[in-house]
Amino acid sequence: GSKNARSLPQVQEEVQRGLYDAVLHVGDIAYNLDSNNARVGDEFMRQIEPIAARIPYQVCVGNHEKAYNFSNYVNRFNMMNQDGEINNHFYSFDIGPAHIIAFSTEFYFYTKYGSAQIANQYNWLENELKKANLPENRIKHPWIITMGHRPMYCSSVGFIIQSRTHCTKKDSKIRKVLEDLFYKYGVDLEIWGHQHNYERSWPVYNSKVYNGSYDAPYTNPKAPVHIITGSAGCKEMFNTFVRNPGEWSAARFSDYGFTRLNIINKTHLYTEQVSVDRNGTVIDTMLLIKDKHGPEAWL
């Protein structure tokens, strides 16, 4: 958010030092882009200028962009896919050996704007995943990473009664509509926001843990890994973690901070969570190692 932007100074400084190739912002931008006759959006865009002027600032849409049929979000950003087409709601791009797919979770929650986009996006996602899994494509970009706003899995709640489709529930709406699709096509890592905290999962599918082994859970796992990175800072408070999280939940933190992603090579991917509350201390890490990618990696 433009207010209480706890992580922004450190991210700005590290971008200036050339530490990053891109920024991935998984929704809920500015809090809110349309607020105060869109002046809040203007201020936020000025705040990210030192970043976006140097490296790609890649976004996906969140629930706080919903006003006026997401018009501020649509008109302030230009997300371009590999074919040069602009679509801020769903698109893909490559960084090194990774193919990154951005999409909208909000189509499933704001059907007052129509439902055709749900089918359009699903068909696009499946076609995109099929194309990414063609041997000539997967060998060049073996890592498939998704970025969407509302998570499939989470261990935290807000200050209102949670619906049965909330991400703490087995009937989570996003889990029901997209988990099988992402598993079928061998998505490696799923990045989410929405919850105001940080959470890392074990490799998980259908609420069941599929670690690579007891001693090396992230070496050749049999399911995707999920990371919620929603603690960069905004005017709202942190979400509260439940007392008894699911067995799929590996790490949880309520520090202000951000996640670094290092795609080392075609077999190694590393993430770390930075706490700005602790002066930039790294409070969580994960090294994901995969000798195989794609659906056959689950076998």
Helices and strands as residue ranges (DSSP letters): H 8-16, E 23-26, H 35-47, H 49-52, E 57-60, G 63-65, H 67-76, E 91-95, E 98-102, G 106-108, G 111-113, H 116-132, H 135-138, E 143-147, E 156-157, H 173-184, E 189-192, E 198-201, E 204-205, E 208-209, E 225-229, E 240-241, E 249-253, E 257-263, E 268-275, E 281-289, G 295-298
